[in-house]
Amino acid sequence: RMLEIVPEARNQVYDVRKVIAAVADKDSSFELKERFGKSVATVLARLDGKSAGFIANNPLFKGGALDADACQKATSFMVLCDSFNIPIVFLVDVPGFLIGVEGELRGMPGKVINWMNALSLVTVPRVTVILRKSYGQAFINMGGGRNADEIACWPSADLGFMDPRASVNVLYGVKQEDDPERFKQLVAEVERDTTPWELARLYEAQHVI
């Protein structure tokens, strides 16, 4: 069913809550703060009869990018799970954090750091599953960089500091409209280095599902 729920193209949206419903025990999902910080879903559910807390990027809203509300929501949910000894599962499909003037005014840097502090202090088991995109600092906040007990990737996982097509312009100064052939070649090179197999080779991920 995952092939029906999650599109292969990284720029197509879907509702990650359908992934949680498919993974968790039938009819066991209970979402918290559904209308707040919608780009991340925080869901209590059962896995094989045992309680678990899901923190999942939701591309249906803001492409899954994390804003100030989403950061606050994820942090408070981690604290809740830790308080009641509930293991945490991260489902990752995140292009990064939403920054800019509004983010600065809303204390975005502090909220990102608070999230990291909570992640380092919780004592419950943490499992990360990278579904598609996992870029930049958001990779760390969503349990990457050895911030989870186990990391698993789907073959569709895409890892790096930003989208490969955008990174070609940053790394090489090549734009698609200026040199389409060279741009295509460089995108292919960058994408080879952002596959889950590279992360597994470094043992930063323990499984590719």
SULSUL-V512795 format. One record per backbone hydrogen bond with DSSP energy under -0.5 kcal/mol. NH is the residue of the N-H (numbers start at 1). CO is the residue of the C=O. Records with the same first field share a line. If there is no record, write none. Layout:
BEGIN
NH = CO + CO
END
This chain:
BEGIN
4 = 1
5 = 1
6 = 2
7 = 5
12 = 9
16 = 14
18 = 15
19 = 15
20 = 16
21 = 17
22 = 18
23 = 19
24 = 20
25 = 46
28 = 25
30 = 44
32 = 42
36 = 33
40 = 37
41 = 56
42 = 32
43 = 41 + 54
44 = 30
45 = 52
47 = 50
48 = 46
50 = 47
52 = 45
53 = 87
54 = 43 + 52
55 = 89
56 = 41 + 54
57 = 91
58 = 39
59 = 57
60 = 14
61 = 58
63 = 59
64 = 58 + 61
65 = 62
66 = 96
67 = 65
71 = 67
72 = 68
73 = 69
74 = 70
75 = 71
76 = 72
77 = 73
78 = 74
79 = 75
80 = 76
81 = 77
82 = 78
83 = 79
84 = 80
85 = 82
86 = 81
87 = 51 + 85
88 = 125
89 = 53
90 = 127
91 = 55 + 89
92 = 90 + 129
93 = 91
94 = 133
98 = 66
99 = 97
104 = 100
105 = 101
106 = 102
107 = 104
108 = 103
111 = 107
112 = 108
113 = 109
114 = 110
115 = 111
116 = 112
117 = 113
118 = 114
119 = 115
120 = 116
121 = 117
122 = 118
127 = 88
128 = 150
129 = 90
130 = 152
131 = 92 + 129
132 = 92
134 = 158
135 = 94
136 = 160
138 = 135
139 = 135 + 136
140 = 136 + 137
141 = 137
142 = 138
143 = 140
144 = 139
147 = 144
149 = 126
150 = 126
152 = 128
153 = 207
154 = 130
157 = 154
158 = 132
159 = 194
160 = 134
166 = 163
167 = 163
168 = 164
169 = 165
170 = 166
171 = 167
172 = 168
173 = 168 + 169
174 = 168
178 = 175
179 = 175
183 = 179
184 = 180
185 = 181
186 = 182
187 = 183
188 = 184
189 = 185
190 = 186
191 = 187
192 = 188
193 = 189 + 190
194 = 191
195 = 192
198 = 195
199 = 195
200 = 196
201 = 197
202 = 198
203 = 200
204 = 199
205 = 199
206 = 151
207 = 151
209 = 153
END
